[in-house]
Amino acid sequence: METFLAFLVLIGILVWVHELGHFTFAKLFGVKVEVFSIGFGPPIIQKRWGETVYQIALLPLGGYVKLYGEEDDEEARRDPRSFYAKPPWQRILIAAAGPLFNFLFAILVFWVVFLKPQEVPAYLLKPPVVERVEPGSLAEKVGLKPGDRIVAVDGKPVRSWEELDRLLRWKVGEEVVLTVERNGKPINLKVRLSFDVLAKGLGLEQPLPPVVGRVLEGSPAQQVGLKPGDRILEVNGVPVEDWRQLVKLIRENGSKPLTLKVERDGKVFTVTVVPEVKKLPDGREVPILGIAPKVEFVEKKLSPLEALKAAVEQTLFLSYLTLKTLWGLITGEVSIKTLGGPIAIADFAGEAAKAGLWTFLSAMGVLSVQLGLFNLLPLPVLDGGMIVLTLIEWIWGRPLPKTFKEWWFKIGFALIVSFMIFIIVQDLVRLLTTGEAFPR
């Protein structure tokens, strides 16, 4: 129920913002708005104010603003308050206003999030000096070694891990040149950044001590009494030097009981714990204890202007990444299995809501950008399709035949419905096989 409510709130707000854009610009240009609907199908709540009926409909999968004369008949064209009586540039702005409001809303949401003091891992603010390279990782393949200091990406100077991450995010799907300083000499390394880099990173690990930072509620670790601050000294008699080794020993042990030697407040004791086997979205089963490492954090505060700049940059980056992903789907570099539909969005919204208000707001910002871009695709039924039709009419100098428009929208509707059915089925299959609808 919590997941469903989070989904309703998230989708309801984003759809309202989107339709408010169309509504505002329609009113601005003197177009009569007949219906403002959140959701499709039969109305649950309906109220007429002035000349417009406002409603919440049964199916919370979108919404619409019905404009007078949008069916494009001759009689409506003669009425100055009809949609098609307006010049092409006004019709284009009305169609584009929905996505525009989604982008502006994303900037507003991210601005609010970035105004809150952020707890960031301390290492992100340090110079990017490689301490460990994960075996088999992209970093190892391109020749990065412990002790290398990354000084530039495609010639742009890098002063911290945070800056490195920011620059690499903008280069996903491209080949970049990393300039590293090794033994006092500069070396250039070419790196092809696949989409996997966003999830897996380059493979440059930050060594963490085997100290428990967090214990998950109801986990095997909590059941045997492990607490934040505990240092794991040994696993089945094998000394543990860092967190990576701890994870490796747990996974190698499988589902068998583990004997842990633990240090707490200067005292050493032993516990036996049986790992929980968790199935990952890719089908792999991994044993977990339900503990997270202790990471040193520092507080990072942004001024209102800095927060606004960060919010705009985040919105632009998400737009760029979404477009790159769409292109990756076309070229085959990105699997269609990475897409999520309504069930995945509900899962995503529920997880974000459980994580707290700020995570939920961030999720709302991400989806607002994606909703805006999706609606700008030049497909019939979508805002982008309307913009394309209007541009053609503008260039051609006269209205397109009504039969052409009818077939244009019928084909578009069939494509969108088919796509939604495919995505929903994919969500259900993922949910039934992995227990999670959201692709990870």
N, C-alpha and C positions, 0 to 999 in steps of 0.2 A: 504493500500500500504506500509506503514512504517513497519508493522508487516511482510509482505512478503519479503521486502528487508532485514530486520534484519535476517530472516530465511535463505535467500540465502547466506548472508555474513557468518553467523555462520556455517551452514552446509558446505558451500563451503570450508571454511578454514579447518574445521575438517577433511573433506574427503581428501583434498589435503595433509594434514599432514599424514594421515593414509596411503594413496597410496604412498607418498614419502618414507615412511619406506620400503614398499615392493620394490619400484624402486631402492632405495639406496643399499639395500643388494643384489638385483639381479645383479646390476652392479658390486658390490664388488666381487661377485663370478663368474663373467663372463657370466651371463645369458643374452641373447638378449631380450630386452623389445620392443615389437611390438607396443603396444598402452598404453598411460597413459590418462585415461578418468576421468573427474569430471562429474558425472551424468551418466544416462543410456539412451538408445534409440538413435535416430538419432542425429548426431553431429550438433551443432549450429555454433561453431567455431572450425576449425581444421587446424593444421599446422604440417608439418613434419620437424623435426630437426634431422639430422643424420639418424639413423635406426629406430627412434621412432616417431609415430604419437601422438601428444598432442592435446587433444580436450576437449571442454565443451559440454556436451550432453543435450538433452531436459528435461529429468526428474531428478530434483535435489534431489534424494533420496539416494544417495550413489555414488559409483565410482568403478573403477577397473583398474588393471594393467594387460595387456595381455602379458604373457611370451611365448616365442617361445618354442614349444614342451610340453606345459602344457596339451595337449590332450592325451599325452602318447602313441604315436605310435612307432613302431619299428624303422622306418627311423629316427625320431627325436632323439631317444635314442642314435643313433650312432653319432649324432652331438655334439661336446663338448660344444656348446653354448646353448643347449636346457636345459630346467628345469629338466627333468627326467634323464639327463646324469650326474647330480650332485649327490654327496653322500647324504644320508639321513639327516645328521646333517646340511648341507647347506640348503637343502629344508625346514627343520624345522625352521631355522633362518629366511629365506626369508618370510615364512608364519607368523612367530611371530613378524616380524619387524614392521608391520602396527600397531598392538596394542602397541608395545613398544614405537613407536614414539608418539602415543596418550598420553601415561603416561608421557613421557618426556615433551611433549608440555604442559600438565596440570601443571606440576611442574614449568615450565617456566612462564606460565600465572599467577599462584598463587604467584610466587616469585615477579613478577612485581606489583601485587595488594598489597602484604604485605609490599613492600618497601615504598608505600605511607603511610604517617602518618594516623593512624586509629582513628576515633572518636568512643570511646566505652562508654557505660553507666558507670558512676562512681561507681555504686554499685557492678559491676562485679569484681572490684579490692578489695572489702571489704571482711572481714571474713564472711563465710556463716552462719549467725545467723538468724534463722527463726523469721520473724516478724508477718506474717499472713499465715494461712493455708486456702486454698480455700475449702469451704464446698463441700463434695462429691468427692474430688480429691483423687489421689493416695496417696498423702502425708497424708491426713486425715485417709485413710483406714489403712495405716501401722503404724499409731500412732505418727507421728511427731506433735509437739506442739510449739506454740510461745515461744521463749526464748531458744529453742534447738540450740546448735551450732554443725554443722556437722563437725566432725574432721577427718573422714577417710571413704574411699570406698574400701571394701575388703582389709582393712589393709593399704591402701596407704594414706598417710597424705593429707589433703585438707586444703589450707590456704586462698582460695578466692572462690567466686561464679564462677569465670572463670575456675578455676581448677576443681571445682565440675562438671561443665557442660562438660568439656573436658573428664573427667573420665567416666561420665555416658554415653556419646555418644558411647564410645567403648563397652558398656555393654548392648546395646539394644538387646532385645530378651532373656536376661539371668536374673538369680536371683542374686542379689548382697546383701552384708551386709553393711548397713550404720551404722557407729559408731557415736553416738551423745553424747554430754555432756549436761546433764540435772541436774540442781542444784548441779553442781560440781561432778557428778558421770557419768561414761561412760555407755551407753546403746546401745546394738546392735539390729538393726531392719532389718528384711529381706524384700527385695523389689523385685518384679518381674517386670522388665522393658519391657513393651510391646512396639510395634512400635509406638503407639500413643504418647508415651513420647516425641518423637522428635518434634511433632507438639504442643502438649498441655503442656508439661513439667510435673513436679511432682505436681504442684499446690501450690508452695510456692511463694506467691505474694510479690512484693516490693511495699509498700504503696506509692502512688504518689499523690501530691496535685492536687486539681481540677483546674489546671492552663493550659490554652490552649497553646500548643507548636507549632501547625501547623494547618492551615485551608485549606482544599482542594478546589481547583479551581472549581467554579460553584456549590458548595455544599450549602445546606440550611443555614449553619452557615455563609458562606461568604455573602449570599444574605441578611442576616439581619445585617451584619456589624461586626460580631465577628472577633477579631484579636488575633494574638499570644501575650501572656502576660496577657490576660483577665483571671480573676479568677471567676469561677462560684460559687456564694454564696448560691443560692437556686434554686430548680426546683419545680415549682408549689407550692411554699411556704414551701417546705421541705428543711431544712438546709443540705448542702453538705459538708462532711468532707474530702472525698478523691475521686480519679478518679473512683475507682471501684464502689462506691455508685452512682456516676454520671451516669455511664453506666447502672447500674441496674435500676435507676429511668427512664431513657430514654426508656429502653426496656419495662418496665412495663407499660409505658404510651401508647405504640403502635404508631399508625400513627396520633394520635390526637395532636393538637397544644400544645406546651410547653411554659410556661412562665418562663424565666430565669432572676434571679437577678445577675447582673454582676458588678464586681469592676474593674475599669481601671484607673490607675494613681491617685488613692486615691478617685475617684468619683464613685458613685454607680448609676446604671441605670437598667431599665428593658426592655427586648426584648421578643417578641413572635415569635417562630419559628415552622414551620411544618416539622417534620422529613421526610426524604426520606426512603422508604421501599426498602431494598436490599435483593435479593434472594441469599442465599448461595449455594455452590455446593451440600450440603447435602439436599437441598430442603427447609430448614428453611428460613422464612422471618423475617428480623430484621430491626427495625427503626434505622437510623443513622443521625447524624447532619453533619458529615464531618469534625470532629476535632480530633486531636491527642494530647496526654498529653505532657507536658513539662518535658523532662528528662535531668538530669545533665550529661553532657558528659565530658570526659577527653581525651586528645590526647595521643595516644600510638605510639611510634616510635620504629621500629626494625632496627637493623644493617643489612647489606646485608647477613651476615652469619645466623643471627636469622631469617630473612625473608625466607632464603632458607630452614632452618630447619622446619619452620612453613608450607612452601609450600609442602615439602615432607610429613609431617605429615597429611596435609589436603588431599593430593592425596591418601595416604594409608588409611585414614579413609573413604573416599568416596568409595574406592575399597572394603573395608571391609563391609560398609553399603550396597552397591549394591549386594554383594554376600549374605549377610544376608537376604536381601529382596527377592532375587531369591529363597533362601531356604524357606523363609516364604511363598512364593507363592506355593511351592511344598507341604509344610505341611498344608497349609490352614490358617496360622496365618495372612497372608497378602492377602487382596482381590485383584483379578485381575483388579478390577475397579480402582485401584491406578495407573495402567500403562497408559502411554500416548504414542501416535504415532506421525506421522508427523504434524498433525494439532495442537496437544498439544504442540509439540516442537516449532512450529511457534508462537503460543500464548505466550509461555514462552520467546522466543527470542524477540518478540515485546515488552513485558512488561519490560524485562531487558534493552532493548535499550532505552526505555522511561525513565528509572531510571538513565541512565547515563553510561558513558564509563566503569567505574570501576565495576558496577553491571553486565554490558554486558560481560566484561572479566571474571568475576567470573562464570557467567553462562556458558561461553565457556569452562572454566576449568572443571566444573562439567560434562558437556556433553562429553567432550573429554575422561574422565575416563570411563564413561558409554559406550561409543562407543568402546573403547579398550576392556573392559571386555565382552561386547556382542559378539564381533568378536572372542573371545577366547573360547566361548562355543563349546563343542565338537559335533557340528551339521554339517551335510553335507552342502556344499556351503560356510560356514563360515571358517575363518582361523583356528579355533580350530578343525574343521572337517578334514582339510588338515593335520594338525599336528598329529591327531590320526591315519589317514591312513598311513602317513609316518612312524610313530612309529611301527605300525603293520608290515609294509614291512621290516623295519630295524630288528625287532626281528625275523621275519619269515625267513629272508635271501633271499627273492626273491619278484618280483613284484606281486601285487594282480591281479587277472584276470580283464581284461578290462571291461567285462560285469558287474562284481560286482561294479566297480567304477562308471559306467554309471548309474546303478540303485541307488547307494548310493547318487549320486548328484541329480537324478530325485526326489527321495523321499525327500531329503533335500530341494530342490527348492519348492516342493509342500507344505511342512510344513511351510517354511518361508513366502510364498505368502499367505497361509491361515491365518497365524498369523497376517500378516500385514493388511489383509482385516478386520479381527476381531477388531484389534486395531483402525483402521481408522473409522469403524462404531461406535465403542465406543466413539471415539473423537467427532464424529458428533452428537451422541445422547446427550453427555454431553454439547456440544456447544448449541444445540437447547433447552435443558431443563434448563440450568443454565446461558447461555450467555458466558460461559468460557470453553475452550477446555482443559486447563491444570488442572489435578487433584490436588485439594488442601485439 
